[in-house]
Amino acid sequence: MRILIIGAGIVGSTLAERLSNAGHSVTIIDKDEDRITRVGSMIDAEALVKDATSPEVYEELDIEGFDTVIAVTDKDEVNLFVAAIARLYNVENIYVRIRNPQTSRILDILGVKGVVPEPQLVANIFYSMIQGVHTVVDIVPTLTGEFHLVSIAVRPTSLVRGKWIRDLERNGELPRGVKILAVFDGERIIEPEDAPMLEVGHIVIALVHRESMREFSNLF
């Protein structure tokens, strides 16, 4: 598979390395020459100094020849622009990293379904989406198809409200086949051991076996 990655930061370079090691043909671009030099010296991928906001760049790269385009810069407006260009050129698979929920709505209008909100695990999520069968809205199946990566909000009536994740795990209150990976408190992605007591509005990100999906959902 030919894959174009926009953004050579931690997420982009990590993803480029994993996909290249998996046998894909990877091209990664960034306007920061130091980043590209570092990536090019460490990863078996084509690393180019390019400005992703320049429309001419995509003709130079022959974007139509790529199977997948991934935008993982730290700026929503750049990632949105890349997604629009990729859609214009009818790229089959488009994956976008976002921070602002409003951007997600715009991407939905564009018909881009591979939208992933900002988490520390974003590289792993993109990797599993590209390597395996996927559906993208709230659930991202993993490579095996048995587990799904899900996000769910704590509501006023949630059974987990007012509880600590460590207690849920220690007391066996989570269904079998459930592993909570992180909590989003509206500003930060927090690892389970550091997460605060669960309150209304917190978003729980978890790996859930398909047979435990309903039981897990009922907790929220």
C-alpha positions as CSV (number, residue, x, y, z in Angstrom):
1,M,0.0,0.0,0.0
2,R,1.3,3.5,-0.8
3,I,0.7,5.8,2.1
4,L,1.3,9.6,2.4
5,I,1.7,11.0,5.9
6,I,1.5,14.7,6.5
7,G,3.3,15.8,9.6
8,A,6.7,14.4,10.9
9,G,6.1,15.0,14.6
10,I,6.0,12.3,17.2
11,V,2.8,10.8,15.9
12,G,3.7,11.0,12.2
13,S,7.2,9.6,12.6
14,T,6.0,6.8,14.9
15,L,3.3,5.9,12.4
16,A,5.7,6.1,9.4
17,E,8.1,3.7,11.2
18,R,5.4,1.2,12.0
19,L,3.8,1.2,8.6
20,S,7.2,1.0,6.9
21,N,8.2,-2.0,9.0
22,A,4.9,-3.6,8.1
23,G,5.9,-3.5,4.4
24,H,4.0,-0.4,3.2
25,S,5.6,2.2,0.9
26,V,5.6,5.4,3.0
27,T,6.1,9.0,2.1
28,I,6.2,11.5,4.9
29,I,6.3,15.3,4.5
30,D,6.8,18.3,6.8
31,K,8.0,21.8,6.3
32,D,10.4,21.5,9.2
33,E,13.7,20.4,7.7
34,D,15.2,19.2,11.0
35,R,12.2,16.8,11.5
36,I,12.5,15.4,8.0
37,T,16.2,15.0,8.3
38,R,15.7,13.0,11.6
39,V,12.9,10.9,10.2
40,G,14.8,10.2,7.0
41,S,17.9,9.0,8.9
42,M,15.9,6.6,11.1
43,I,13.1,5.2,9.0
44,D,12.9,3.4,5.6
45,A,10.6,5.9,4.1
46,E,10.7,8.8,1.6
47,A,11.0,11.9,3.8
48,L,10.5,15.2,2.0
49,V,10.6,18.9,3.1
50,K,7.2,20.2,1.8
51,D,4.6,22.8,2.8
52,A,1.4,20.8,3.2
53,T,-0.7,24.0,2.8
54,S,0.5,24.5,-0.8
55,P,-1.9,22.9,-3.3
56,E,1.0,22.5,-5.9
57,V,2.7,20.0,-3.5
58,Y,0.0,17.4,-4.1
59,E,0.4,17.5,-7.8
60,E,4.2,17.2,-7.4
61,L,3.6,14.2,-5.2
62,D,1.0,12.7,-7.5
63,I,-1.4,12.3,-4.7
64,E,-3.8,10.3,-6.9
65,G,-1.2,7.5,-6.8
66,F,-1.5,7.0,-3.1
67,D,-3.9,4.5,-1.5
68,T,-4.0,6.3,1.8
69,V,-3.5,9.9,3.0
70,I,-3.0,10.6,6.7
71,A,-2.9,14.1,8.2
72,V,-1.4,14.2,11.7
73,T,0.0,17.7,12.1
74,D,-0.7,19.6,15.3
75,K,-3.0,22.1,13.5
76,D,-6.6,21.2,12.7
77,E,-6.7,23.7,9.9
78,V,-3.8,22.1,8.1
79,N,-5.3,18.6,8.6
80,L,-8.6,19.8,7.3
81,F,-7.0,21.3,4.2
82,V,-5.2,18.0,3.5
83,A,-8.4,16.0,3.9
84,A,-10.2,18.3,1.4
85,I,-7.4,18.0,-1.1
86,A,-7.3,14.2,-0.7
87,R,-11.1,14.1,-1.2
88,L,-10.8,16.3,-4.3
89,Y,-8.3,13.8,-5.8
90,N,-10.5,10.8,-4.8
91,V,-8.0,9.2,-2.5
92,E,-9.8,6.1,-1.2
93,N,-8.6,6.2,2.5
94,I,-8.2,9.4,4.4
95,Y,-7.3,9.6,8.1
96,V,-7.2,12.8,10.1
97,R,-6.0,13.8,13.5
98,I,-8.1,16.5,15.1
99,R,-8.3,18.5,18.3
100,N,-11.4,20.6,17.9
101,P,-14.8,18.8,17.7
102,Q,-16.0,21.5,15.3
103,T,-13.4,20.2,12.8
104,S,-15.0,16.8,13.0
105,R,-18.3,18.2,11.8
106,I,-16.6,19.8,8.8
107,L,-14.8,16.6,7.9
108,D,-18.1,14.7,8.2
109,I,-19.6,17.1,5.6
110,L,-16.6,16.3,3.4
111,G,-17.4,12.6,3.7
112,V,-14.1,11.9,5.6
113,K,-14.9,9.0,8.0
114,G,-11.3,8.3,9.3
115,V,-11.4,11.0,12.0
116,V,-9.5,10.4,15.2
117,P,-9.5,12.9,18.2
118,E,-6.3,13.8,19.9
119,P,-5.1,11.1,22.3
120,Q,-1.7,10.0,23.3
121,L,-2.5,6.7,21.7
122,V,-3.3,8.2,18.4
123,A,-0.4,6.5,16.5
124,N,-1.6,3.0,17.7
125,I,-5.2,3.9,16.7
126,F,-4.2,4.9,13.2
127,Y,-2.0,1.9,12.9
128,S,-4.8,-0.5,13.8
129,M,-7.3,1.3,11.5
130,I,-4.9,1.0,8.4
131,Q,-3.7,-2.5,9.0
132,G,-7.1,-4.1,9.8
133,V,-10.8,-3.9,8.9
134,H,-12.4,-0.8,10.4
135,T,-15.5,1.2,11.0
136,V,-15.1,4.7,12.1
137,V,-17.4,6.7,14.2
138,D,-17.1,5.8,17.9
139,I,-15.7,2.3,17.4
140,V,-12.5,1.2,15.8
141,P,-12.1,-2.6,15.5
142,T,-8.6,-3.9,16.2
143,L,-6.7,-6.3,14.0
144,T,-8.3,-9.4,15.4
145,G,-11.9,-8.2,14.9
146,E,-12.7,-9.5,18.4
147,F,-12.0,-6.3,20.2
148,H,-13.1,-2.7,19.6
149,L,-11.7,0.6,20.6
150,V,-14.6,2.6,22.0
151,S,-15.2,6.0,23.6
152,I,-18.2,6.6,25.9
153,A,-19.2,9.6,28.0
154,V,-20.1,9.4,31.7
155,R,-23.8,10.5,32.2
156,P,-25.6,11.6,35.3
157,T,-27.1,8.2,35.6
158,S,-23.9,6.2,34.9
159,L,-23.2,3.4,37.3
160,V,-19.5,4.4,37.2
161,R,-20.1,8.0,38.2
162,G,-18.2,8.9,41.4
163,K,-15.9,5.9,41.1
164,W,-12.2,5.5,40.5
165,I,-11.0,3.3,37.6
166,R,-8.6,1.5,39.8
167,D,-11.4,0.5,42.1
168,L,-13.6,-0.6,39.2
169,E,-10.8,-2.9,38.1
170,R,-9.8,-4.1,41.6
171,N,-13.4,-4.9,42.6
172,G,-14.2,-6.7,39.4
173,E,-17.0,-4.2,38.4
174,L,-15.8,-4.2,34.7
175,P,-17.1,-6.9,32.4
176,R,-14.7,-9.5,31.2
177,G,-12.8,-8.4,28.1
178,V,-12.7,-4.7,29.0
179,K,-9.5,-2.7,29.4
180,I,-9.8,1.0,30.1
181,L,-7.0,2.8,28.3
182,A,-7.5,6.5,29.1
183,V,-9.9,9.2,30.3
184,F,-10.5,12.5,28.6
185,D,-11.5,15.2,31.1
186,G,-12.2,17.9,28.5
187,E,-8.6,19.1,28.3
188,R,-6.3,16.1,28.7
189,I,-6.0,12.5,27.9
190,I,-5.1,10.8,31.2
191,E,-3.8,7.3,31.8
192,P,-6.1,5.2,34.0
193,E,-3.8,5.1,37.1
194,D,-3.7,8.9,37.1
195,A,-7.3,9.5,36.2
196,P,-9.6,11.5,38.5
197,M,-12.8,10.1,40.0
198,L,-15.2,9.7,37.1
199,E,-17.7,12.5,36.7
200,V,-20.3,13.6,34.2
201,G,-18.8,14.6,30.9
202,H,-15.6,12.5,31.3
203,I,-14.9,10.4,28.2
204,V,-13.7,6.9,28.8
205,I,-11.6,5.3,26.1
206,A,-11.5,1.5,26.4
207,L,-10.7,-1.7,24.5
208,V,-13.8,-3.9,24.7
209,H,-14.5,-7.5,23.5
210,R,-17.4,-7.5,21.1
211,E,-19.3,-9.9,23.4
212,S,-19.0,-7.5,26.3
213,M,-20.1,-4.4,24.4
214,R,-23.6,-4.2,25.7
215,E,-22.7,-5.0,29.3
216,F,-19.9,-2.3,29.1
217,S,-22.3,0.2,27.6
218,N,-24.9,-0.4,30.4
219,L,-22.4,0.9,32.9
220,F,-22.6,4.4,31.3
